Amino acid sequence: MTESHGHDTDDKVDLVGIIVATGISYEKSRGSANMKKTKLSLLVLCFLAFLPTFAWAEWFLDIYGGESTTQDVRITADIKSYSIFGSSSQSHAEEVDFDSSFTTGGRLGYWFEKLPWLGVSLDLSYFKAEGEKVEFDVVPLSLLLMLRWPLFKSENFPKGKLQPYAGVGPGYFFTDSRVNFRPTLQDSASGSSAEIGFDLRAGLAWQFHKHWAIFGEYRFTDVNIDFKQEDSFAIISGSEESIKTHLKSNHFLAGISYRF
């Protein structure tokens, strides 16, 4: 009896720790690079910190792919240059329509054994937001708090054959951005950034085997892109490029899951 009570306590401690870490990580930041690195570390460490107790959980590994559509958005690009002969500054904002694109990714996580409707996962994916004059390659790393509803339980499928589920949490979005507003701007702007964003999932899994399931999933991601890149040459000349926008994307996914 004492041993069982100890495991219940551990599960509660784990749950509180994950929820607190998730809340801290979700706070959106426009701060320094050190602050962003700290929040990236939180995303990973709050998932790994509980490894000693993961034996009391149902692990899963998901692989998925599908279609990604990014909502039309306003994009602002600024280009500044300076030299010993003077300086110049150009800025242009434009409404951009995005084409549909593909998305793919994988997710590693677990469901609590004592709370089989509750879980947590770490998700790594890729999608592209591409329009006539712009292109964004996006790689989100998301920490998700997972919920599921086990249906059609049986002796062979104690967690249910049909499992509606949802996931929500913060994501660290690594983005390569390219914007070409020429001839309005004299040059194109490009660079890389990393921002905290939001990740929401809802899906339906069908477990047809003890270790295997298939699923369909809807995903929504939301991230602000705001980066600035500076180049200089011996303080004699230099340039500064910046891109600002807000990417809201819908993803329609299908995948396969291995449970262990």
Secondary structure, 3 states (H helix, E strand, C coil): CHHHHHHHHHHHHHHHHHHHHHHHHHCCCCCCHHHHHHHHHHHHHHHHCCHHHHHHEEEEEEEEEEEEEECCEEEEEEEEEEECCEEEEEEEEEEECEECEEEEEEEEEEEECCCCCEEEEEEEEEEEEEECCEEEEEEEEEEEEEEECCECCCCCCCCCCEEEEEEEEEEEEEEEEEECCCCCCCCCEEEEEEEEEEEEEEEEEEECCCCEEEEEEEEEEEEEEEEEEEEEECCCEEEEEEEEEEEEEEEEEEEEEEEC
